[in-house]
């Protein structure tokens, strides 16, 4: 099992798909990395030699912000919004949808499990 950026990537999958297991790398960045290193799209992780894995690791470390650093930056940005007290920060603080979605119905992912109100009548 190859370990890149602190993540064990699956060996049976194609390299482009396996790189997407790293937080901060999507399909576009995965293709970019493979082109920079010079790996074919159809190649699988278990077919890579140590030199190619090292090149991928170095490219990611040098050019991209992934995993812990990226998670930390996102958390700091959210904390900054909350400290400012702007609308988006207040929505984060209350655990409500931030980007204008409706909350009368839906929004269960952000609001959590529905809580019934005792004694409420129609």
N, C-alpha and C positions, 0 to 999 in steps of 0.2 A: 504494500500500500504506500503510495507516494504521499509525502507530507509537504504541503506548500502553504506558506503564510500561517502556520500553526493549525492547519486543517488537513485531516486525512481525506484525500480525494479518492473516489471509487476507481478501482483498477480496470474493470470490465467496460466502462463507458468510454465514449469518444472524448478526446482531450477538451474540445470546446464545451461539451456538456459538463464534464467533470470540474472544469475551472469555475463554473457557475455555482458550485457548492461553497465558494469563498464569498463571504459577505462583502459587497461592494463591486463584484464582478458579475455583469450580466452578459447577454449573448453578444452584444456589440464589442464590449471590451475583451471578451474571451477570443473572438475572431481577430481583433487587433493584436493581442498578445501572440497568438499563433502565427500571424503574418510576420511580426517582428522577429520571432525566433526562427521562423522558417519551417514550421511543422505542417504537414498536410492535414486537411480537414477530416479525412477519413481515419486517421491514425488513432489508436486506442492507447490508454494510459499504460497498460502493461507492455506495450510495444516500444515505449520510450526508453532510451538508454540514460544513464546517470548524467551524461553531459547535457542532454536536452532538458532534463528536469532541473538541473542547475541553472541553465539559461533562463527557463521560465521563472524560477524563483528570483533570480537577479533582476529580471525585467519588471516583475511585480513590485519588488522592494524599491527599485529606482524610480519607476514612473507612476505608480498608482498608490492611492491611499485606501487600505483595506482593513478588514477585521477590527481590532481593538482601537486603532487610531481613528477610524471612520466612525465607529460607534460612539467614541468619546466626543468627537466633534459635533455629532448630531445631538447628543445629550446636552452639551454646552449651549448649542444654539437654542434648544427648547427651553433650557433654564434661563437664558438671557431674555427670551420673550416673556417668560413668567415673571421675572424680576422687574421688567419694564412695566408690566401691568397693561400691555396693549390687548386688544380684543383677542388676537390669536393666543396670547399667553394666558388670558383668563379662561379660554376654552380648554386649553391644555390642563390648567389647574383644576377645573371642574370635571374633567374627564368626558367632555362632550366633543362632537365632531368639530374639526377646526376649519374645514374648507367649505362651509356654506351648505352642507347637506341638511335635509329636513330632520327634525327630531320628534315631531308629533307622532309619527309612526316610524318604524325601523330604527336605525342607529343603535341596535342592540350590542354590536361589537364593542363600541366605545362606552355605552352606558352600563353594561353588565346585565345580569339576569333581571328580568322584570320582577318588581316587588309589588304585591297587592296591597291596597290600602283598605284597612278594616273599616267597615261601616259605610263605605261609599255606595251611594245608590244612583241609578241612572236618572 
